Amino acid sequence: MRKFIKFIVRNIPRIYLIRLSGIFSFFISFFYNGNNVECPICNGKFRKFLPYGNKGADNRLCPKCLSLERHRLLWLYFKNRTNFFTANLNVLHVAPEQSFIKRFRKLSNLKYKTADIESPLADVKMDIKDIPFDDNTFDVLICNHVMEHIDDEQKALKEILRVLKPNGWAILQVPINLSLEKTYEDSTITSPKEREKHFGQYDHVRFHGKDYPNRLEKAGFKVINENYVKEFDKEIINRFRLPEDEIIYLSIKP
């Protein structure tokens, strides 16, 4: 299974993976029945999670709702530390994750809109560097694991800031290389093979380092580093398969 997942992630375009994922999860979840791990998003219980990623890392992807570690942590954060599930909020979700879309759409308190440059699931097709909404439109903007793909990151971040209302907040997670004090990027590296070698994935244009919060602040955000996973004991972290080194960067428009 690990080799199969690794192959499809590396070789099948994202748009087709999205279209086929629902069928895949419907059939595969039966074979993973058990009670060793649990997904807090769909409440599914399994003997283990599926492998996922370029390297086919084991025990990551929920067979039922297709959540990854970072999605499960964000779900708990939204539920326990924010008013996302209770307040009347206008929300823009960029590159919407499949584990979230249907559940967020069902929340009666949200005016929920999705956007993506290519996803067939999105309400609006858009380039994040040119967001087609007025200033001060949204209370919340969610945009995870996107900035590492964007050539002009600051332009995209400033667009996000523009469409947020004052005191609105954004979740803008990226993969962080904790061995790097400063983000590594090089615009002359353009081939998929070289990008994978330098940035970890064929379609990434940088490796974010520990200075990522500073890059958010440069765009105009007030950033609060939420080391939320530390609030859980080891048993829960293992049960839900949460990312132990993931800091949530709560980015607020002043």
N, C-alpha and C positions, 0 to 999 in steps of 0.2 A: 504493500500500500504506500509506503514511504516513497519508493521509486516512482510509482504512478502519479502521486500528488506532485512530486518534484518535476516530473515531465510536463504535466499539463500547466502548472504555474509558469514554467519557463518558456513554453512553446505555443500556448493558445492565447490569442489576444484577449485582453480584459473584457471587452464587450461581449464576447462569446462565453467567457467564464461566467459572467453575470447571468446571461440568459439560461445557461444550463445548470446553474447551481441549485435551483429549487428541486429539479428532478433528481439530481445527485444526492441531495440531503435526504429526500424522501426514501430512497432505496437504501442508502448506506447506514442510516441511524439504527435500523433493526439489528445489524450485525455488531453494534457496539453497546448493546444493552448491558447494564451492570450498575454498580453503585460505588465505584471508587472515586469518581469525579462528578461534579455537578455544575451546571451553568446557571447562574443567578438571573440571566435574562429570560430564558425559555423554561427554566426549572427542569431541564432534562438531566437525567442521571445515566452515567455510562461507565463501562469498565475502564475506558480511557478516552481522551480526545484524539482526533485525527492528526497526523503529521501535516505540516504546512511550511511554505516558504521556498526560496530558491534552493536551500540545502535540505529540504524535507525534514526539518526539525520535528521531533516526536512530541505527541501529547499537547497539541496547541488549539486545533480547530474544533468547535462544537459540531457534532454531526447533525444536529437538529436545526439550529438557527444560524450556524456558520460564524459564530463569534470567535474572536481571538482573545488573547490575554488582555490586551489593552481595552477592548470593547467591554469585557466583563468588569474591569476596574472602573471605567467611565460610567457604566450603568449604576454601579453602587455609589459612585461619587454624586451623580445627578440625583439619585434617590435620597441619599442620606445627608448631603451637604449643601444642596441648592434647592431653589423653589421651582425647579423645572417641571415637576409633576403636579404642582398645585397652583401656581400663579398663571394669570392670563398673559401669555407671552407670544410675541411674533418671532418666529424662528426660521432662519435660513440654514439649511444643512447642505454643505458642499461635499461632493463625492460621497453620497450617503451610503453608510454601511447597511448591508442586507439584514443584519441582526437587529437593527434599530428601526428601519423604515416603517414597517407595518405597525409596530408597537407605538411609535411616536405619532403616527397618523390617527391612532385610536384615542389619543389623549384629548379630551374635549376642551381642556384649558389652553391648548396650543393652536395658533394659526401657523401651520407648519408647511414650509415649502422646501423642495429639494432642487439642487442644481448640480450640473456636471458638464464637462466639455464633450463627453461621449456616452455616458451611461444611459441605457434604455429605460432605466428606472426613474430618471430625474424628470421633474416637472418642467425645468427650464434648462436649455442648453446654453452654456456661457463659458467665457474665458474669465478666470478669476482675476486677471489683471484689468478687466473691463466689466465690472459687475453692473448689470442693467437694472439697477434699482436706485431710487432717490436717496439723498443723504438722510441719515437719522431714521431709517426705516425699521430696523430689527432690534429686538431686545437681546437676542441670543444668536450667535453664529457658531456653527460647529464645522470644523474643517480639519480632518485628521489625516496625517501621512500624505500630504499634498505638497507642502513647501519644498520638499527635497526633489520634486519634479519640475519646479518652476524656475525658469532662467532669471527673471527679474523678481526676486523674492520681496524686496522692499516695495515695489509697485503693487504687488498683490496684497501685502499686509496693509498698505495705506488705503487700498480699496475696501478692504474689510473694515478698517477703522471708520471710513467715510460712511458706510451704510449702517453701522451700529448707532443706536441712540446714545446720548450721553448716559453714562453709568451702565450701558449695555456691556455684555461680556461675551468673550469668545473662548472656545477650546480649540487650540491650534497645535495639536501634538505632532511631533516628528520623531523618527528614529534618532537617538542620540548615541554617538560614540564617546563613551565616558573616558576613553584614553586621550581624547583631544581637548585641550584647553580652548582652542579656537577652531571654528568651522573651517573645513577644508573644501575649497572649490577651485575649479580651473576651467574657464570657458573654452579653452582650446581643446579640451577632451570631449570629443563629440561622438565617437563610434560606440555602439552598444557594448562591444567587447571591452574596450578601454574603460568605459564608465562602470562596468561591473567590477573590473579590476580595482579601480580607484575609489569608487563610491558604494560598492556592495551590491548594486543592482543595475541592470542594463539601461534603465530609464531614469536613473537618478543623476542629478547634476551637482550634488554636493554631499558631504558627510558632515552633519551638524555636530558640533562639539558642545562643551559645557557653557559656551558663551551664547547659546540660543536665546535665553531670556533677554540678554542685552540687545539682540537683534530685534526682538519684539518691542522693547522699549524705544529703540531708535525710530521705529515706525510711529510711535506716539502712544503706545499702550502703557498702562500701569500693570505690572506683572506680579502676581502672587504665586510663589512656588509651593504647591501643595504636595507634600510627600505622603499622600493619603494611604498608600498601601501599608505604611508602617503602623496604621491603626488596627490592623488585623493580626491575629496570632498565626503562627506557622501552620497550624492545622487547617485554618480557613484558606490561607494562601495556597496550600497544596490541594485542598478540596476543589476550589474554584479555578485553580491554575492561574493565579494572578501574577503580573510581572513585578518582581521584587525590586527592580531598579527604576521603575517608571515614575517620574515626577510629573504631576499635572500642572501645566502652566495656565493659570486662570488669568486671562488677558482682558483688562477692563478699559473701556473708553472713558477718559476723564470728563 
